[in-house]
Amino acid sequence: MITYRGSIKSIIYHNKADNFGTMAFAVDGYEDEPIRAVGTFVDPQKGARLELEGEWVSHPKHGHQFKVSRFISLNQRQLKSRLSFWAPD
């Protein structure tokens, strides 16, 4: 599996019924060359910071794309870190 961190540059397609989507994803350090990421994303938002895990595949119609098998919202992780700093257990 390959892992990328970055942010959603734009939502190309998102089906709210099954949450399948396609996005332009700006990988940290390569923001000017976004990749096409596809997979199941619940409520994707432009600008959201994510960590994507998956593999490169070649789709007969859409070409080279990154098929996401798992993702983590870095926005939530950062928020949890800040909250635990201000309100320790």
N, C-alpha and C positions, 0 to 999 in steps of 0.2 A: 504494500500500500504506500501511496505517496501522500504527504501532508503539505498543505499550503495555508499560510495565514494572509489575510488581507481584508478587503472590503468590497461590498457589492457596488459596482459602478452603475449598472442599470439592470432592470428586470426586462428580459426579452419576451418571456412567456410565463404565465402562472395560471394553473387550473385550480380554482378554489375547491372543486369537488373532490379531487384526489391529491391536491397539493404538489403535483408534479410541476416542475418549473425549469426554465433555462435562464441563466443570468450571465452578464459580463462581469467577471470577477477580477479585481485589481490585486494581484499578488504583491505583498510587501517587497519593495525594492525594484519592482517591474511595473509600476502603476501605469506607465504609458503604453503597455502591451497587455491589455486584459485577456484572460482566457475565457472560453465558453464553458461554463459549468452546468451540468444537468443533474437533476435528482429530485427528491422529495423535500420540500422546504415549507414549513408552516409560517405563513405571513411574512415573506421576505420583504425587507425594507431597504431602499437605496441608501447607501452609506453605512449599513450595519457591518460591524467587524465580526468576521467568522474565522474559524479554523476548519478547513475542509480536508477530509480523508477520502481517497478513492484511487481511481486508475484512469489512464488515458485509453479511450476507445475510438474507433473509427465508425461513424454512422454512415450508411449508404447514401442518405440524402443530405445530412447536415455536416458531414465531414468529421474532422478531428475535434474531440471534445473531452472534457474531464468529467467522468461519471462519479458522482459523489455517493459514497456508501454511508458516511457519517459526518455530521458537522456539530460544532460547538459554537455557541454565541459568545464571543469574547466580550461583548458589551455586558452580558450578565455576569461573567466571571469577574470583570473589573468592578462591577457594582458590588458584588458579594465581598470582594477584597476590601473595598472602601467601607462597607457597612461593618465588617468585622473589626476594622481598625477603630471606628468610632463607637462601636457597641460590643466590646469583647464579652465572651461568655462569662 
